[in-house]
Amino acid sequence: MIRSIFGLILVLVLGAIMVAVVPDIEYSEEIHGVGLHYTSQGMQETGSANLVTAVIVAYRGLDTLGEVVVLFCASTSVVLILSLYPLSLKVSRPSFIVAQTSRLLPAPILLLGLYLIAHSHLSPGGGFPGGAVIASAFLLVMLGGTGVPGSSRNLAAVESLAGLSFGLLGFWGVMKLGQFLNNLVLGTGTPGSLVSAGLIPLISLVIGIKVASELSSVFAAFRYKGGH
Amino acid sequence: MSDALFPVVAITMGIMMLAAGIVALYVRRLLSAIIIVAFVSLSASVLFLLMDATDVAVTEAAVGAVVSTMIFLWGRGKIGGDR
C-alpha cells in the first residue's frame, strides 16, 4: 500500500516536471549548427544520397564502431551465460503453418536484408536493420525444424572477421589520409549510383554481417540444450 | 499522407498504443501480453514511417517487433507458460 502511494507520488511529481518543462522547449523551423552542415554539404562531402547513413557511418563512424563493440559484448555475454546455464526449452513439432512458412519466406526475407545492406547509401536501411532482418530469416528456418543448433563456431569466426574488417577499413583511412575511418579513401562517385559514397557501402556490409551473425548466435544459444 | 490528415492518424495511433500498453499490463495471459507489446512496437514503426523517419521505422520493425518478441516468448517458455 505504502509502495503504491509512493509510486503514485513519484509519477505525479514527474508529470508535473514534464508539464512545467515541455512548453518552454523551442523548436526552431530552420536547421542550424552542425545539422545545417550535414544537410547542405553532406551529399557533396560523402557522396551518399541517404543522409542518415552518411551521418551514422561517415561523420559519426567512430560512434558506430563503439556501438558495434557494445553489441558484441552484449551478444557474447548472452551466449556465454546460455551455454553455461541452458534454457532447455521443450522443442515441440512446428505446426503445419509454421513449417510451410519456414520453407517459403526465408529466401525473400534474406533478399530484403541484403537489399537493405547493399542500398544503405541510397535508400532507407543500413547495416543494423539489414543484419537484423537476415537474422530473422535464420530464426524462421530454426523455428520450422525440430533440430537443435550445434556449435556456432563458424558464426563466431564470421563475426570476428567482420569486426576486424571494420577496424582495418578504419586504418585504411589512417594509412592514406591520416584520419581514422576517413570516408574518402575510395572517392565519392556520383551520388545515387550503386558504387558511390566512398567507404559507406563497405562499412555497411561489414556491420550487416556482424549484426546478422551476432543475433543468429544469440537465437541459436536460446535453443541450445547443453552438453555436447 | 496529406498534412491535414496526419495529426488525426498520429493521435489515433498514439491513443491506441497507450490503450494497448495498459491492456498489456492487466491482461491475464502472458502470451496475450507479449503479442500486445509486439503490436505496440509495430504501431510505433508505422508512426515513424508516417513521420518520414524510414530508417528508424525499418529498425524498429526488425528489432522491436521480431527479435524482442521472440526473446519474450522464449522467456515465457522458460518460466513455464501462463501463470
Interface residues (C-beta under 8 A of the other chain):
Chain A: N50 V52 T53 L87 L89 K90 L116 P124 G125 G126 F128 P129 A132 V133 A135 S136 L139 L215 F219 F222
Chain B: T54 D55 A57 V58 T59 A62 V63 V66 V67 M70 I71 W74 G77 K78
